[in-house]
Amino acid sequence: MTGGAGFIGSHVVRRFVNKYPDYHIYNLDALTYAGNLENLKDIEDKDNYTFLHGDITDETYINAIFNQHKFDAVIHLAAESHVDRSISDPLLFAETNIIGTFNLLEESRSYWQSLQRSKKDNFRFLHVSTDEVYGDLKTTSDLFSEKTAYNPSSPYSASKASSDHLVRAWHRTYGLPILITNCSNN
């Protein structure tokens, strides 16, 4: 999992570590302003949990951990995610959300293509996105769906929309088995 020290990520990591004791959960996080290992104090000593301090924009590091740990799946939650910060530093958002996702996709594709059939059939790349890619709701009774057109309204939402498109392209071009979810703070 990437971004597992953040607010949402720490809950997902904890859930997997506690619910699936036979799975080994690797938590990759850069520990930027949004990451906090205090969120995971209760599981830090569990036998099926390993924290990896690293950045998804570091292609060499991503390659090394894929080669070392032989992941069965990738759950990608890591992102720069604060709209106001994206306005003052859009490059950071492009680097993390677009280039970081690209690095994970490329390493996942290469790794997935090398797997034996049974493991290949079970591998998944789960990309956790945001409802922000759809823009703003006009009224409180409006709802977004997966068929809603993208209409990003900030550098943050544009970078997440870009990463969503990359994930879909890796599925269409290479057959990488993917899932995309859109978290909402409504």
Secondary structure, DSSP 8 states (H G I E B T S, - for coil): -BSTTSHHHHHHHHHHHHH-TTS-EEEEE---TT--GGGGTTTTT-TTEEEEE--TT-HHHHHHHHHHH--SEEEE------HHHHHH-HHHHIIIIIIIHHHHHHHHHHHHHHS-HHHHHH-EEEEEEEGGGG---SSTT----TTS-----SHHHHHHHHHHHHHHHHHHHH---EEEEEE---
